[in-house]
Structure formats: structure tokens, C-alpha cells
Amino acid sequence: MRSIVDDLIAALAQGQDVVLAVVVRSSGSAPRASGARMLVRPDGGLVGSVGGGLLEGACLERAHHILAGDGQYDTLQLHLDNSSAALDGMICGGQVEVLLQRVRPVDAPLFLRLQAACRTGRRPVLLTLLPDETTAPQLVVLDGSAGDDAPADLRDVVMKKCGRLPFLSSYAGRELLVEPLAAPGVVHFAGAGHVALATAKLAHFAGFATVVMDDRDAFANQERFPHAEIRVLPSFDRCFDGLGPDDYAVIVTRGHLYDRQVLTQALRTEAGYIGMIGSRRKRDTIYASLLADGFTVGDLERVHCPIGIAIEAETPEEIGVSIVAELIQARNAGPR
């Protein structure tokens, strides 16, 4: 939802009715999981995706039908067997249920609250009370603001189970889809060399915000990292300060001593992910010195070292792929 909310608000500001499609549930090898969103504009323009191919085409047809009349919502259930998926050029199968819901300009305040919560670093939750035989779907935003008037017992039902991934729950006899909209995460790079350059590009592409730190302005500069916040440091002795669960520390400095110095700082934060580049021998040497300084085995178990998923990576670009894959894995793993 985060990726389409700006386009949704822009369309509503132009006086357009639009259709929001969301995957409610999926099974088998369906192309997208629960919570995948797509926006359909009156001109047929699409933002986001619920899976492509036959599924997306069927959703687009239903959305146009809703917008052409007075319909408020529709539910699409599609069985993507292997043969139909293959005919459409897809390799996925499975069953998918999609809810399509008309959204009008009068609904803009709810989405403006959602947008504001996302932009200010809060952790809003979008609830969709699913339709039943007598009741239309309803959208509710939990964001802790003055406009958040959701019943306390509904909030309790949601927050007890809430992690980072969408899930189905129930409240007062209604089934509801819960979509946590936690921040996509900020990756803090200590070091601006070749590995950081490749990894930062891929992290930005994967939806992370990036901060790049180094004590060499020839490496840490906006020309090399156009999408990152740049911090040229006098030294590496104060890289990480106040990191929280949505922060990812990636340690890729130019030497063992700097790596140890920066890792010491990262371990004293609440960073949701800490990764350090290097061999197992380097890791063991640094870990032994940290244990001697009073850090615990539990502290060191927070560290991903060697950093990245094991794919036999060698080049900076390959290492970048392995690191970002691990960052995505950590982001999708739930509460940390």
C-alpha cells in the first residue's frame, strides 16, 4: 500500500473515483501473497500489481465494470492451474481471492492520514473489514492520531498479532485483512567503497532508504551515491547512534580495525539488522576481542557475518545482491 498511496491521493484530488484491488488470500504457487495492492484509474492506468497475467487482466475488467456503473465492490476468485498459467506465459499456479473496492474523493482524508503516518516514520496499520452477505467492505486506519477512532478492542485484536506482514483476523463476527505499513527500513553503510556502491544501488531499488558514511569525501559523495544521504565523517568513532528496529547497519569499511570499531557501536544500538563483511577468520578474531571486552555471545549472535546470503558471490555486484537479499529476508521476517 505504501507504494501506491501517493498516486491514489493524487487521483482523488483530481476528483476521480478509482478502484483499489487487494489480494485477500492466496494458496499454492500464486504470484502474489495476501496484501498485494493495485490501483486502477478510470483511464485504465495501473499502479502496483496483484500478480500480472490472467489475474491482473481479470481484475482490470472487474474494476472497469465497477467504475462504469454504481458498483461499490466486487470479489474475484481465480484458480490458476498449471495449464492456464502456462498459456498466459506464467509459471505460477494456485488459487487467489482479490477484493476490488471503489474509492471516492470523499474518502481522501483517510488516505491522507495514512500518507502522513508513513512519511513521519510511524507504523500505521490499514484494516480492511471484508464484505459478507449484508455488509460492504470498510477501510480503517490505525495510526495513533486524533482521527484514529477505532474501538479499543479492535486495536487489541490487531496489535497482539501485528508483525510486518499482512494477515487475516476477525473482529465482531467480521473477517478482516490487516496490513502493517512499517517503514521500509533505512540501511546505514559504514564505508563507501566498491561493495557499498553496488549494495546501495540495489538497496534503493528494493525500496530501502540509504545512508552512506565514510571519512573520505572522494568516496562518500552525492555523485557516486545519488539516492543516498551522505555523511563525511572525521573518523569512524561515531557512525551509529540511536538506531532502532527499522534500521539496518551494514559494515563494509576498508579495514579490520575500522570494522571492529563500527561493530562495537552497532551492538550498542537496537538496530534490527547488523551485518559485517569479511571472512570467518576475520569474524572469529574480532568476536574474540569483543568477548574479551565484555560483549556476550548473545550480542554477537545478532551479527550476520560473513554478510549476505551464501551464493558464492565474488564481485562487488554479486556481493551486493547477496547482502540485499539478506536485508529483504530480515525485513520480511516479522518483529525483531
Buried (B, 14 or more C-beta within 10 A) or exposed (E): BBEBBBBBBEBBEEEBBBBBBBBBBBEEEBBBBBBBBBBBBBEEEBBBBBBBBBBBEBBBEBBBEBBEEEBBBBBBEBEBEBEBBEEBEBEBBBBBBBBBBBBEEEBBEBBBBBBBBBEEEBBBBBBBBBBEEEEEBEBBBBBEBEEBEBEEEBBEBBEEEBBBBBBBBEBEEBBBBBBBBBBBBBBBBBBBBBBBBBBBBBBBEBEBBBBBBBBEEEBBBEEBBEBBEBBBBEEBEEBBEEBEBBBBBBBBBBEEEBBBBBBBBBBEBEBBBBBBBBEEEBBEBBBEEBEEEEBEEEBBEBBBBBBBBEEEBEEBBBBBBBBBBBBBEBBEEEEB
